[in-house]
Amino acid sequence: MPNISTNKVVRVIFLAREYGPDSNHLRDYISGFNEEEAANLVALMWVGRESFEPEDWAEALATATAEATAPTENYLSGMPELPDHLEAGLEALGIDVTEAEDHYRDS
């Protein structure tokens, strides 16, 4: 299972949808993630775009960690499907985001 707060992932989804995947709002937010959170975000996106199966989470995370040669915000910025891939990744891993989504809708 991902070792990143569901609220953080949902915030990335909301920022990407509201401002666009190449916005400074999104880049600034992701740049504040530590290495572990960044790797988890990338691995989650890969599961969502079906580069890895949910049962291969450990491999996805290890690959994201090993291949992290550029800042995560640079890698993910401009990826139009980013919010969809993250949502699909959360769903594939059976993570319920209802409470986190409600928090951002009510803010």
C-alpha positions as CSV (number, residue, x, y, z in Angstrom):
1,M,0.0,0.0,0.0
2,P,1.2,3.5,-0.7
3,N,3.0,5.3,2.1
4,I,1.6,8.8,1.2
5,S,-1.4,10.4,2.7
6,T,-4.6,10.0,0.7
7,N,-5.3,13.7,1.3
8,K,-2.1,14.6,-0.4
9,V,-2.9,12.5,-3.4
10,V,-6.4,14.0,-3.6
11,R,-4.9,17.5,-3.4
12,V,-2.7,16.7,-6.3
13,I,-5.7,15.5,-8.3
14,F,-7.7,18.6,-7.4
15,L,-4.8,21.0,-8.2
16,A,-4.2,19.2,-11.6
17,R,-7.8,19.5,-12.4
18,E,-8.3,23.1,-11.2
19,Y,-5.1,24.7,-12.5
20,G,-3.8,22.1,-15.1
21,P,-1.1,19.5,-14.8
22,D,1.6,22.0,-15.8
23,S,0.6,24.7,-13.3
24,N,3.0,26.3,-10.8
25,H,0.4,25.5,-8.1
26,L,0.8,21.8,-8.7
27,R,4.5,21.9,-9.2
28,D,5.0,23.9,-6.0
29,Y,2.9,21.5,-4.0
30,I,4.6,18.3,-5.3
31,S,8.1,19.9,-4.8
32,G,7.3,19.9,-1.1
33,F,7.1,16.1,-0.9
34,N,9.9,14.1,0.6
35,E,11.6,11.4,-1.5
36,E,9.4,8.6,-0.2
37,E,6.1,10.5,-0.9
38,A,7.3,11.5,-4.3
39,A,8.2,7.9,-5.2
40,N,4.8,6.7,-3.9
41,L,3.0,9.3,-6.0
42,V,4.9,8.2,-9.1
43,A,4.2,4.5,-8.4
44,L,0.6,5.2,-7.8
45,M,0.3,7.0,-11.1
46,W,2.0,4.1,-12.9
47,V,-0.5,1.6,-11.3
48,G,-3.3,3.9,-12.5
49,R,-2.0,4.0,-16.1
50,E,-1.5,0.2,-15.9
51,S,2.3,0.2,-16.3
52,F,2.2,-2.0,-13.1
53,E,-0.6,-4.2,-11.7
54,P,-1.8,-3.4,-8.2
55,E,-0.3,-6.6,-6.9
56,D,3.1,-5.4,-8.2
57,W,3.0,-2.4,-5.9
58,A,6.4,-3.2,-4.3
59,E,8.0,-3.4,-7.7
60,A,6.4,-0.2,-8.9
61,L,7.6,1.6,-5.8
62,A,11.1,0.2,-6.1
63,T,11.3,1.3,-9.7
64,A,10.0,4.8,-8.9
65,T,12.6,5.1,-6.2
66,A,15.5,3.8,-8.4
67,E,14.5,5.8,-11.5
68,A,14.0,9.2,-9.6
69,T,16.7,11.1,-11.5
70,A,14.7,14.3,-12.1
71,P,12.4,16.2,-9.6
72,T,9.0,14.6,-9.5
73,E,7.2,17.8,-10.2
74,N,9.1,18.0,-13.5
75,Y,8.4,14.4,-14.4
76,L,4.6,14.7,-13.7
77,S,4.0,18.2,-14.9
78,G,2.3,18.5,-18.2
79,M,0.9,15.0,-18.0
80,P,-2.7,15.7,-19.0
81,E,-3.9,12.3,-17.7
82,L,-2.2,12.7,-14.3
83,P,-5.4,13.2,-12.2
84,D,-7.2,10.3,-14.0
85,H,-4.2,8.0,-13.5
86,L,-3.9,8.9,-9.8
87,E,-7.6,8.2,-9.3
88,A,-7.4,4.9,-11.2
89,G,-4.3,4.0,-9.1
90,L,-6.1,4.7,-5.8
91,E,-9.2,2.7,-7.0
92,A,-7.0,-0.2,-8.2
93,L,-5.4,-0.4,-4.8
94,G,-8.8,-0.3,-3.1
95,I,-8.2,3.1,-1.4
96,D,-11.4,5.0,-0.5
97,V,-11.0,8.7,-1.1
98,T,-14.5,9.8,-0.3
99,E,-13.6,11.5,3.0
100,A,-10.5,13.3,1.4
101,E,-12.6,14.4,-1.6
102,D,-15.3,15.8,0.7
103,H,-12.7,17.7,2.6
104,Y,-11.4,19.5,-0.6
105,R,-14.9,20.1,-1.9
106,D,-16.0,21.7,1.3
107,S,-12.8,23.9,1.6
